[in-house]
């Protein structure tokens, strides 16, 4: 077995320390979810799991009867936003990468210029538009505005331009394949890592969209999971045990998706990094 030199061992130690620091909040979130609020506030705080999980869950549902509906709304918004974002961004990226048309560079530059604008600038116009469309208090007000993003278009354009041979597209045209058929049957299967990366980032962003939901959701029945957790910190005092178990439950879907698609995320982020 080869021995590690001091430099490599120090690098591994630094990475391990950084990983522990980042994982510590998640660990304590799950630990606190199994303890009462008095235990959480005690010194020293509990370091291992307790037996108060069901009581905390009962307290959470009793305080917020619509919690499970809010979880469903958050998942629906995240899934719908991710599906639409993948479709429209890949379609736009394919057009920018493979087609030559008038004002192509100017149009792509305009799309990229929107990245420079602070996101808060669009807050008031978005709320006014959603109100004019009578979409307030509706999931459409969160799904449609996020259905296509400049970052997604840029990622898809770069990946398709470098990873899909134009000769393959021309060969498909000569065989009589339609333009949408080329996109659907040839391009999409070749850009799996990029789709996985964009899909994972989009899902996490849409699922955790607190500010957007705060702007357009009015009734508690339409609150998403982040709004429900925030509403627990009311004037009667924060119920840390209920907040902890709610946070743990809402984090579980993200952890499962990350574990399943983390390989795709790494492939997408490192694509092209080792090209000679």
C-alpha positions, 0 to 999 in steps of 0.5 A: 500500500502506497504511503501518502506524502505529507502534502497529499495527506494535508490536502485530504485532511483539509477536504475532510475538515471542510466536508465535516463543517458543511455536513454538521448543520444537516446532522444537527437538523436531524438530531434536533428533529428527535428532541423537544424544544427544551432539550434543544435549548439546553447546554450542551445541546444533544449530540445524538438522536432522541425519541421525540420525533413522533411528538414533534411531528404531531405538534407540527401537523397540529400547528400547520394542518396544511403542511403535507399539502404544502409539501405536495405543492413544493414538489409539484412546482419543482417538478413542473419548473424543472421539466419546462426549464429543461425543455425550453432551455435545451431547445433554445440552446440547440437553436443557438448552437446549431442554426445560423440565422439573422441577429443570432449573436445579438439575440444571444448577447441580449439573453446573456445581458439579462444575467447582469440584472439584479433579480429584485428588479423583476419583482414588481413587474412580475407581481403586476403581471401575475395579478393582471393574469389573475394568477396570484395565489396559484402555482402557475405564478411560480412555474411559468416565470421560471420555465426558461432561464438565461443560465440554462440557455447558456449551459445548453448552448455551450454543451451542445456546441461542443458535444454534438457533431454537426456532421451527425445533424446533417446526416440525420437531415439527409436521412429525412429526419425532421428538425424536431425529430433531430432534437428529440431523438439525437440531440437530447440523448447526447446531452444527458450530463448537461440535462442532469446538471441543469435539472438538479440545480433547477429543482433545488432552486424551485423547491426552495423558492421562498421569496417568489412564493412569499410574493404571490401566495396569499392563503395558507392553503397555498403556502409552499413548504418554505413559507410554512416553516417560516410561519412557525416563527410567529409572535408566540415564540419559535417552536424549534422542535416543530421547525426542526422536524419540518426542515428535516422532512422538507430536506429529504426529497432534496437529499434523495434526488442529490444522491441519485443524480450527483453523478450526472451533476459532476459529469455535467460540471466537469464536461470539457475540463479535460479536453486537450 
